[in-house]
Amino acid sequence: MSPFSSEPQSTSTAGSNSSSGLYSLDGRGGEPGNGKPQGREATSPRYLYYRLYATDGAMKSLNPIYSNDPSISRILPKSLTPPHTALSLKRYLCKIEGLAESNASLFESLSSDVAIAGSSCLKLRDHLGLGASSREPMVLVVGVAEAEKRLYTPRRVTNKLIENPDSREMCYIYYRVYGEEGEVNSRAPFDERDTSLGHIDTLSIAPPRTVASLKSRIVNVEGIANQEIQLFEDTDGEVLLNDADHLPLFAVTYLGYIKADPLAVVYVSKTPSSRSTMTKAIRAKYDCSKPIALKLGGVTEAGRDVRLCARLRHVSTRGMAYIHGHVTNRQWVGG
């Protein structure tokens, strides 16, 4: 059985929306319900729910609506500039979240593999349409650079936030961290007796939910800088996962879902260049019709002067010639 195929499961363990979920005290319209089951359209406005991510993980919304789920928020469709397209929605969400839209993508849901085209029309009147439920919110994803430059001005919440009535049981991906010489401590350990074992909440992984997205999240959580990682489907290391592989994280089973059978994260050292580069401007007063030998003061190798042969490329009207390029050990790289 392929590790990337399994039966789907519900994205929530809380069942259908309750009236308290429709009327969270977030200052965005509506009054608390009386707790009795009522028709959705008769008792509430049509909200559009969304989750907020950077490419390396979930972000806190500046407009929180739940005390236990800071990455989700909602808006009223009437706030969007007509026509209601993916682009107009993306622009509005970026504005209220203090983010630049230059590298932002909008997805129909967490399980979407492809972002919505900006010109796509969105049907936002139907209570069963996109983003109509906190269980199936739309998703805004921005680049890491845009997230770091965010204008962080969280709005003042005047009412106490309630918990998300549709919150689900946390599902984790377990992984073990290795360096070139063996296992190393994870920066996200949860068992003091097994410090190389880490885990991350699947909800923290941004769409599209591929191996590349998972690696970005692990790099963020583990604080990995100036280093690459490889991801294997288990600690035997026989199967290297490809960045484009899809991860069915809403399925009953998926890679790394069992603590006893984690993925393997292996640090890959970046190989330094085999040639050290030295750059030095060269000026000479010679006829460029023939190759010449130039001795560069201060450029030595193993205690000996390095002599380079090069043909002069440009001659000025005064007979001055200039060589453009740089010295790389004993080789000349022309400019």
C-alpha positions in Angstrom: 0.0 0.0 0.0 1.4 3.4 -0.9 2.4 5.6 2.0 0.6 8.5 0.3 -2.8 6.9 0.0 -5.4 6.2 2.7 -9.0 6.7 3.6 -10.1 10.3 4.4 -11.3 11.3 7.9 -13.2 14.3 9.2 -11.2 17.5 9.8 -13.1 18.1 13.0 -14.1 16.1 16.0 -16.7 18.6 17.3 -19.5 17.8 14.9 -21.7 20.5 13.3 -21.5 24.2 14.1 -23.3 25.3 17.2 -25.0 28.7 17.7 -22.1 29.8 19.9 -19.8 29.1 17.0 -21.9 31.3 14.7 -21.9 34.1 17.3 -18.5 34.2 18.8 -17.9 37.4 20.7 -15.4 39.0 18.4 -17.0 42.4 17.8 -17.7 41.6 14.1 -21.4 41.7 14.2 -24.2 39.5 15.7 -25.2 38.8 19.2 -24.8 35.6 21.2 -27.4 33.0 20.5 -29.6 31.3 23.1 -27.9 27.9 22.6 -30.9 26.4 20.9 -30.6 24.8 17.5 -31.8 27.2 14.8 -31.7 27.6 11.1 -28.3 29.0 10.0 -29.6 31.4 7.5 -32.4 32.7 9.8 -30.1 33.3 12.7 -26.8 34.5 11.5 -25.1 36.6 8.8 -23.0 34.8 6.2 -19.4 34.9 7.5 -16.3 34.0 5.5 -13.8 32.1 7.7 -10.1 31.9 6.9 -6.8 30.6 8.3 -3.6 32.5 8.1 -0.2 31.0 7.2 3.3 31.8 6.2 4.9 29.2 4.0 6.8 27.9 7.0 3.8 27.6 9.4 0.6 29.0 10.9 0.5 32.7 11.8 -1.6 34.5 14.5 -4.4 36.6 13.1 -4.5 40.2 14.0 -8.3 39.7 14.3 -8.7 36.6 16.5 -12.2 35.2 17.1 -11.3 32.1 19.3 -9.2 31.9 22.4 -7.8 28.5 21.5 -7.3 28.9 17.8 -5.3 32.1 17.0 -4.7 31.5 13.3 -8.4 31.5 12.3 -10.6 34.6 11.8 -13.6 35.7 9.7 -15.0 38.6 7.8 -18.3 39.7 6.3 -18.4 39.4 2.5 -19.9 42.9 2.3 -16.5 44.3 3.2 -15.0 43.1 -0.1 -14.7 45.4 -3.1 -16.9 44.1 -6.0 -16.6 42.0 -8.0 -16.0 39.3 -5.5 -12.9 37.6 -6.9 -10.0 35.8 -5.3 -7.9 38.9 -5.9 -10.3 41.2 -4.1 -10.5 38.8 -1.2 -6.8 38.4 -1.0 -6.2 42.2 -1.1 -8.7 42.7 1.7 -7.3 40.0 3.9 -3.8 41.2 3.5 -4.9 44.7 4.4 -6.6 43.8 7.7 -3.7 41.3 8.6 -1.0 43.9 8.0 0.6 41.9 5.1 1.9 42.7 1.7 0.0 40.9 -1.1 3.0 40.6 -3.5 3.6 37.0 -2.6 0.3 35.9 -1.2 -1.8 32.9 -2.3 -5.4 32.0 -1.6 -6.6 28.4 -1.2 -10.2 27.1 -1.1 -9.3 24.9 2.0 -6.4 23.3 3.8 -6.6 20.3 1.6 -6.3 22.3 -1.7 -3.3 21.5 -3.8 -3.5 24.6 -6.1 -4.1 28.2 -5.2 -7.1 30.0 -6.6 -6.5 32.1 -9.7 -7.0 35.8 -8.9 -9.7 36.3 -11.5 -11.8 33.5 -10.2 -15.3 34.6 -9.0 -16.3 33.6 -5.5 -19.9 32.8 -4.5 -20.2 34.2 -1.0 -23.9 34.5 -0.5 -24.6 30.9 -0.1 -24.2 29.7 3.5 -22.7 26.4 2.1 -20.1 28.1 -0.1 -16.4 28.7 0.4 -15.3 29.6 3.9 -18.8 29.4 5.3 -17.8 27.3 8.2 -14.9 27.4 10.7 -14.5 23.7 10.0 -13.7 24.4 6.3 -12.1 27.8 6.2 -10.3 29.3 3.2 -6.6 29.8 3.6 -4.3 32.8 3.0 -0.6 31.9 2.6 2.2 34.5 2.4 5.9 34.3 2.0 8.3 34.2 5.0 9.8 37.6 4.0 6.3 39.2 4.0 5.5 37.6 7.3 8.7 39.1 8.8 7.8 42.5 7.5 4.3 42.4 8.9 2.8 45.5 10.3 1.9 44.0 13.7 -1.0 46.1 15.1 -3.5 43.6 16.6 -7.0 45.0 17.0 -8.3 45.5 20.5 -10.8 42.8 21.5 -13.5 44.3 23.7 -15.3 41.1 24.4 -13.9 37.9 25.9 -13.2 35.3 23.2 -14.8 31.9 23.3 -13.2 28.6 22.4 -13.6 27.3 18.9 -16.6 24.9 19.1 -15.2 23.1 16.0 -11.7 22.6 17.4 -10.3 19.2 16.6 -8.1 16.8 18.4 -4.5 17.6 17.7 -2.8 15.3 15.2 1.0 15.1 15.0 3.7 14.2 12.7 6.6 12.6 14.5 10.2 12.8 13.3 13.7 12.0 14.5 16.6 14.3 13.9 20.0 13.2 12.7 23.3 14.9 11.9 26.2 13.3 9.9 27.4 11.5 13.0 24.2 10.2 14.4 21.1 11.4 16.2 21.0 15.0 17.6 18.6 16.8 20.0 15.4 18.1 18.5 14.4 21.7 19.4 10.8 20.5 19.6 11.2 17.5 22.0 8.2 16.3 24.1 9.9 13.4 25.9 12.9 14.2 28.1 14.0 10.5 27.8 14.1 10.7 24.0 15.4 14.1 23.0 16.0 13.4 19.3 12.3 12.8 18.7 10.2 15.9 17.8 6.7 16.4 16.6 4.6 19.1 15.0 0.8 19.7 14.8 -0.4 18.9 11.3 -2.6 22.0 11.4 0.5 24.1 11.5 1.6 23.0 8.0 0.6 25.5 5.2 -1.0 24.4 2.0 -0.3 23.0 -0.5 0.5 20.2 1.9 3.5 18.6 0.3 6.8 17.3 1.5 8.3 20.7 0.7 5.7 22.4 3.0 6.5 19.9 5.8 10.2 20.5 5.4 9.7 24.3 5.6 7.7 23.8 8.8 10.4 21.5 10.4 13.1 24.0 9.4 11.1 26.7 11.2 10.4 24.7 14.3 14.0 23.3 14.6 15.6 26.7 14.0 17.7 25.4 11.1 19.7 28.1 9.4 22.2 27.9 6.5 21.7 24.1 6.3 19.5 21.8 4.2 17.6 18.8 5.3 16.6 15.5 3.8 13.4 13.8 4.8 13.0 10.0 4.8 9.7 8.1 5.3 11.2 6.2 8.3 14.4 5.9 10.3 15.7 3.1 8.0 16.3 5.8 5.4 15.5 3.6 2.4 13.0 5.9 0.9 13.8 9.6 0.4 10.7 11.8 0.1 10.4 14.1 -2.8 9.4 17.7 -2.3 6.4 17.4 -4.6 4.9 14.4 -2.9 1.4 15.2 -1.5 0.7 14.5 2.2 -2.9 13.4 3.0 -2.9 14.8 6.5 -6.6 14.5 6.9 -6.5 10.8 6.3 -6.8 8.2 9.1 -3.1 7.2 8.6 -0.2 9.2 7.1 3.5 9.1 7.2 4.9 9.9 10.7 1.6 9.6 12.5 2.9 7.0 14.9 5.4 8.0 17.5 7.1 4.6 17.2 7.6 5.0 13.5 8.7 8.6 12.9 10.1 10.2 9.8 13.8 10.9 9.7 15.2 14.4 9.3 18.8 14.4 8.3 20.9 17.6 8.2 22.8 18.0 5.0 25.9 20.1 5.2 26.4 22.6 2.4 29.6 21.6 0.6 31.9 24.6 0.4 33.1 25.7 -3.0 36.2 23.8 -4.1 37.7 27.0 -5.3 38.3 30.0 -3.0 37.8 33.2 -4.9 40.0 36.3 -4.6 39.1 39.5 -6.5 41.6 42.1 -7.5 41.5 44.9 -10.0 44.3 44.8 -12.6 45.7 47.7 -14.6 48.5 47.4 -17.1 50.3 49.5 -19.8 51.0 46.9 -22.5 50.0 46.2 -26.1 47.1 43.8 -26.0 47.9 42.1 -29.3 49.8 39.3 -27.4 49.2 37.5 -24.2 51.2 38.9 -21.3 52.3 37.6 -17.9 51.2 39.7 -14.9 52.5 39.3 -11.4 49.9 40.2 -8.8 51.5 41.4 -5.6 50.0 39.9 -2.5 48.4 37.0 -4.3 50.4 33.9 -3.2 49.9 30.2 -3.0 52.0 28.0 -0.7 54.5 30.9 -0.3 55.0 31.4 -4.0 53.9 34.2 -6.3 51.0 33.3 -8.6 51.5 34.3 -12.2 48.5 34.6 -14.5 48.4 34.8 -18.3 45.6 36.8 -19.8 44.9 38.7 -23.0 44.0 42.3 -22.4 40.5 43.0 -23.5 40.0 46.8 -23.7 42.4 49.5 -24.7 41.9 53.2 -24.0 42.8 56.0 -26.3 45.9 56.7 -24.2 47.2 53.2 -24.6 46.1 52.1 -21.2 44.6 48.6 -21.0 42.4 47.1 -18.4 41.6 43.5 -17.6 38.2 42.7 -16.1 37.8 39.6 -14.1 38.9 38.0 -10.9 41.5 35.6 -9.7 40.5 32.1 -8.6 43.6 30.3 -7.3 45.6 29.7 -10.5 42.8 30.4 -12.9 41.6 33.6 -14.5 37.9 34.2 -14.8 37.3 37.0 -17.3 34.7 39.7 -16.8 
